[in-house]
Amino acid sequence: MPTTQLRSEVEINAPAAHVFRVLTDLDRYHEWNPFIPNVAGKLALGEQLSLEVSLPEGNTYLLKPRITQLTDAELRWQGSYLFPFLLQAEHFFLVTERGERLTRVVQGENFSGLLLRFVGNALTLTHRGSVYMNLALKKRAEASL
């Protein structure tokens, strides 16, 4: 079965706990996040979110993933299109302390499924959107210290 992985990273001049608080404050995404501007749902393991993904120069999609991992340094959610064997996506954030006031955030997507070969430019736009989100997270976290 076809698989694809996307990764983007950013270093933020702020403590990891602060960065993670900004990242997990889903109710405020509309204030700063160009890639995922709207999220509804409870931030808890097993809960389903309703989120809007806005691809740069592309379309906006409404997704309903389920939270599969939530710790003080990691957030993951997973969703699928119709059936997991057709198209499944796992989105994740890993927050790592690199120093007292330096944090690395790795954002990624793991895609799999039979329809993956037909998504075309959407993967490129998804990656670009995650880079834009990382830069916006850096700006927001550093400005809100």
Secondary structure per residue as TSV (DSSP state, phi and psi in degrees):
chain	resnum	aa	ss	phi	psi
A	1	M	-	360.0	135.0
A	2	P	-	-63.3	142.1
A	3	T	E	-137.2	152.2
A	4	T	E	-144.6	142.1
A	5	Q	E	-122.7	137.3
A	6	L	E	-120.2	141.9
A	7	R	E	-141.6	142.6
A	8	S	E	-145.4	147.5
A	9	E	E	-131.6	155.1
A	10	V	E	-149.3	144.7
A	11	E	E	-104.4	133.1
A	12	I	E	-121.9	132.6
A	13	N	S	-84.3	73.5
A	14	A	S	-164.5	154.5
A	15	P	-	-62.6	147.3
A	16	A	H	-57.7	-40.9
A	17	A	H	-62.2	-39.0
A	18	H	H	-66.6	-45.2
A	19	V	H	-59.7	-43.6
A	20	F	H	-65.8	-36.6
A	21	R	H	-61.4	-44.6
A	22	V	H	-62.6	-45.1
A	23	L	H	-63.2	-35.9
A	24	T	H	-96.2	4.4
A	25	D	-	-85.7	73.9
A	26	L	G	-60.5	-31.7
A	27	D	G	-64.1	-19.0
A	28	R	G	-104.5	6.1
A	29	Y	H	-56.1	-36.0
A	30	H	H	-62.1	-19.9
A	31	E	H	-79.6	-23.3
A	32	W	H	-142.6	-17.1
A	33	N	-	-96.0	110.2
A	34	P	S	-78.3	-18.4
A	35	F	S	-93.2	-42.7
A	36	I	S	-125.5	78.9
A	37	P	-	-75.3	-17.5
A	38	N	E	-141.3	131.9
A	39	V	E	-138.0	134.9
A	40	A	E	-127.0	144.7
A	41	G	S	130.0	169.7
A	42	K	-	-92.4	132.7
A	43	L	-	-82.4	88.9
A	44	A	S	-155.4	147.7
A	45	L	T	-55.1	130.7
A	46	G	T	87.5	-11.4
A	47	E	-	-77.5	150.1
A	48	Q	B	-96.3	133.6
A	49	L	-	-102.3	157.9
A	50	S	E	-119.4	113.1
A	51	L	E	-131.2	148.5
A	52	E	E	-101.7	124.0
A	53	V	E	-108.7	122.7
A	54	S	E	-110.7	104.4
A	55	L	-	-76.1	136.4
A	56	P	T	-61.2	134.1
A	57	E	T	56.1	23.0
A	58	G	S	-139.2	-154.8
A	59	N	-	-91.3	169.8
A	60	T	E	-110.9	136.0
A	61	Y	E	-123.8	143.1
A	62	L	E	-101.6	120.6
A	63	L	E	-118.3	154.5
A	64	K	-	-129.7	67.1
A	65	P	-	-80.1	165.9
A	66	R	E	-112.3	137.3
A	67	I	E	-71.8	123.7
A	68	T	E	-110.4	-15.1
A	69	Q	E	-152.5	132.4
A	70	L	E	-150.4	109.2
A	71	T	-	-128.1	-168.8
A	72	D	S	-81.6	3.4
A	73	A	S	-142.6	4.3
A	74	E	E	-148.1	136.9
A	75	L	E	-135.2	128.2
A	76	R	E	-135.1	141.6
A	77	W	E	-137.2	156.4
A	78	Q	E	-139.3	140.6
A	79	G	E	-147.6	171.4
A	80	S	E	-143.8	163.3
A	81	Y	S	-103.0	113.5
A	82	L	S	60.9	-73.0
A	83	F	S	-132.8	144.7
A	84	P	T	-55.2	-32.0
A	85	F	T	-71.7	-18.9
A	86	L	T	-79.8	-52.8
A	87	L	-	-161.3	123.2
A	88	Q	E	-129.1	141.9
A	89	A	E	-135.9	134.6
A	90	E	E	-116.4	124.9
A	91	H	E	-108.2	138.2
A	92	F	E	-144.5	156.9
A	93	F	E	-130.8	129.2
A	94	L	E	-118.8	124.1
A	95	V	E	-112.0	119.5
A	96	T	E	-124.3	129.1
A	97	E	E	-75.1	125.9
A	98	R	E	-108.7	-7.6
A	99	G	E	178.1	-179.6
A	100	E	T	-59.3	-38.0
A	101	R	T	-129.7	34.7
A	102	L	E	-137.0	127.9
A	103	T	E	-131.5	138.0
A	104	R	E	-105.3	132.1
A	105	V	E	-115.9	124.8
A	106	V	E	-108.6	124.8
A	107	Q	E	-114.4	138.7
A	108	G	E	-152.8	166.4
A	109	E	E	-134.6	134.8
A	110	N	E	-115.5	115.2
A	111	F	E	-108.3	145.2
A	112	S	E	-152.3	159.9
A	113	G	S	131.8	162.5
A	114	L	G	-65.6	-29.4
A	115	L	G	-83.0	-4.5
A	116	L	G	-55.7	-39.0
A	117	R	G	-68.5	-10.1
A	118	F	G	-105.1	1.9
A	119	V	-	-81.1	-14.5
A	120	G	T	56.0	-128.7
A	121	N	T	-67.5	-13.2
A	122	A	H	-60.6	-33.8
A	123	L	H	-68.2	-41.0
A	124	T	H	-61.8	-44.5
A	125	L	H	-68.1	-34.8
A	126	T	H	-63.7	-45.0
A	127	H	H	-62.0	-44.4
A	128	R	H	-61.8	-40.2
A	129	G	H	-62.0	-39.0
A	130	S	H	-68.9	-34.8
A	131	V	H	-64.4	-44.7
A	132	Y	H	-61.5	-40.7
A	133	M	H	-63.3	-43.5
A	134	N	H	-58.7	-44.7
A	135	L	H	-64.6	-38.6
A	136	A	H	-68.4	-37.6
A	137	L	H	-63.9	-42.6
A	138	K	H	-59.0	-48.7
A	139	K	H	-60.9	-45.7
A	140	R	H	-66.1	-47.6
A	141	A	H	-65.5	-42.6
A	142	E	H	-69.1	-33.8
A	143	A	H	-78.0	-20.3
A	144	S	T	-103.1	15.6
A	145	L	-	-70.3	360.0
